[in-house]
Amino acid sequence: MAQPLTSINLVAPAFKGVNTEDSPIAQDHSFADIADNAVIDKRGRIAARKGISVITTNKTALGSDHVHKVHCFYDDAGNEVVFTAGNNKIMTGTTTLTDATPGSYTISANNWKIVNFNDKAYFFQRGYDPLVYDNATGLRTFTVANSGATNATFKCHEALAAYGRLFIVDNATDTQTIYWSDLLDGSAFTGGSSGSIDVNKAWPDGYDEVRALAAHNDLLIVFGKHSIIVYSGASSPASMVIEDTIAGVGCICRNSVQHIGTDVLFMSNSGLRSLGRTIQEKSLPMSDLSLNIKTELIAVIESRSEPTASVYSPENSFYLIVFPGQSTVYCFDLKGALENGAYRVTRWPSVGHKSFERKIDGTLFIGTFDGLGQYSGFKDNTSSYRFRYYSPGLTFGEPAKIKMLKKVRPTIVGAAGATVFIKWAYDFGTAFKTYQFLVGNQTPAFFGVDEFNIGEYTGGELTTKNAVSGTGNGSVITIGIEADIDGFALSLQEINVLALMGKTV
C-alpha cells in the first residue's frame, strides 16, 4: 500500500515578515527567512515592492554623486519647490536639477536638515551659516537675510518647526543647548521671545548629547544618544518643565525620526522604537518594533558609515529606513503589530535608494544616483530587480524523520511574462535545486473594455498555479521562490508543499 503524502499549506507566506531571531525549525510558517524587495500588500500577501521611476532627465548639477536629501517646500500662496542636496550643492527641480546654491557659499557636506516654517524653508547643517528660502527672494544665507554676520552658536545641525517657533540644537561646540526663535520668525534667535535651555543637567544617566528633536501633544521630545528628555508646556518654551525622562534608549540619527500621526518612530542603538504617549496616565511607554530582526539590525547600525534616511508613507502603510553605506533598506509594515509587539519587516537590498521624501499628495520621492525618482511602476529606472522569498525550515511536525519532497505548488498572482524560479534545499544547505517556468502573458479582460464574446471576463488579476516535482531528501526542507520584477506586479497567494515521510534518523 502506497504511503500517503504529508502536506504543509503555506497560506499567505511571509505574512509575518522576516524573522532572523527564532530557531529556524521552530518558527511559525507565516514568517520568512528571506523576503527581499518585498512588501506586505493590502491583502496580507507578500508582494514585490514598487520600483524607482526616475523623473530626472538632466542631472548635470548632481554629477556622479547621488541625491542625499529631498525636501518639498510649500507656502500659503500655493507655491511648491522640490529641493535636493548632493554633490555639495543645493538644487531645485525634478526633471532638471538646477544649482540654487547661493553665490560664494561653499558646501562640503550634504546632510542638511530642511524644515518648512511660516512660508519659508530653513536649511541647517553643523558649522554652516543657515539658509532661508522664500518665493519672493529665493535662497539666501542668514547673514544676508539678517543684514549681519550669523552667530556661530546658531550654526546648528538639528532643527524643529513647532509651536510657532524654530527650535535648533547641536552646533560645532555645544550639543547641550537648545535655542528657540522669536514667535513666527525662524531667523530671529535673539531678542523678542527667543531663548534657550541647557539640558546638560537633565539627562537621566548624567551625560548625553542631543541628537534629535520632536514635537508631540505640547511636548518637546529631546533625543540624546542614549536617553530621552520630555518637556511639557513647549508652546511656551520659556516656562516648559521636565515631564519625563527615559534612560537607556536614545536616537542614532535625526534622520530616522518620523511622525506617524499618533506616535513617533525613531531608530535607537537597539533597533526601531516607538515613543507612544498614554494621555490618561501621562506616561511614555517604549516598544521595540524590530524584535524579529534585532541582532541583524544592530549589526547594521553599528557598522553604518553614512547618515540614515527614512520616510513614513501612510498611503503604503510603511516606514522605510535606508543605510546607504550598506545599500540596505528595511521596510516596516505599519498596518498592525504582531503578537510580540513588533512590526512585520522586509528587506530591500538595493544600491538605488539613498533618500526619501513624501509630498502632501502622497507621492513618494526617492533620491538616487540618477537624480530624483518616484515610488511607482515595477522597474528600477528601466532595469529589473529580484524578488526573493525563502521559507523557514519545514519539518512537517516530524523533525526526526527523513522527508522526500514530492511537489511544490505555488499560487502566484500577477508577474505576467516573468520567469519564476522554484528552489528547494535540505537541512539548511545552500546548494538549492532549481526549477523554472515562464508565467504567461495573459492580459485580463474587463467588462466594458473588451467585447464580451471576444475577451474572457476575469477578476482582473492573472493567477498562475504550477506544480513542480521535487527531488532529494533530508530532515528539514527550505522552499524558495525568486523572480525578476520587470514591469509587472507579483504576489504570493499560497504555497502547497507535499512530502513523503521516511524513516526516523
Sequence and secondary structure as in RCSB ss.txt:
>XXXX:A:sequence
MAQPLTSINLVAPAFKGVNTEDSPIAQDHSFADIADNAVIDKRGRIAARKGISVITTNKTALGSDHVHKVHCFYD
DAGNEVVFTAGNNKIMTGTTTLTDATPGSYTISANNWKIVNFNDKAYFFQRGYDPLVYDNATGLRTFTVANSGAT
NATFKCHEALAAYGRLFIVDNATDTQTIYWSDLLDGSAFTGGSSGSIDVNKAWPDGYDEVRALAAHNDLLIVFGK
HSIIVYSGASSPASMVIEDTIAGVGCICRNSVQHIGTDVLFMSNSGLRSLGRTIQEKSLPMSDLSLNIKTELIAV
IESRSEPTASVYSPENSFYLIVFPGQSTVYCFDLKGALENGAYRVTRWPSVGHKSFERKIDGTLFIGTFDGLGQY
SGFKDNTSSYRFRYYSPGLTFGEPAKIKMLKKVRPTIVGAAGATVFIKWAYDFGTAFKTYQFLVGNQTPAFFGVD
EFNIGEYTGGELTTKNAVSGTGNGSVITIGIEADIDGFALSLQEINVLALMGKTV
>XXXX:A:secstr
     EEEEEESTTTT B  SS TTSS TTSBSEEETEEE TTS EEE   EEE  SB TTTTTS   EEEEEE 
TTS EEEEEEETTEEEE SSB EE   TT        EEEEETTEEEEE TTS  EEEETTTEEEEHHHHTTS  
 GGG  SEEEEETTEEEEE  SS SSEEEE BTTBTT  SSTT EEEE TTT TTS   EEEEEEETTEEEEEES
SEEEEEE TTSGGG EEEEEEES   S GGG EE SS EEEEETTEEEEE  BTTTTB  EEETTGGGHHHHHHH
HHT  S  EEEEETTTTEEEEEEGGGTEEEEEEEEEE TTS EEEEEEE SS  EEEE TTS EEEEETTEEEEE
 SSSBTTB EEEEEE   B TT TTEEEEEEEEEEEEEE TT EEEEEEEETT S  EEEEEE      B BTTB
 TTTS B  SS EEE  EE    BSSEEEEEEEEESSS EEEEEEEEEEEEEEE 
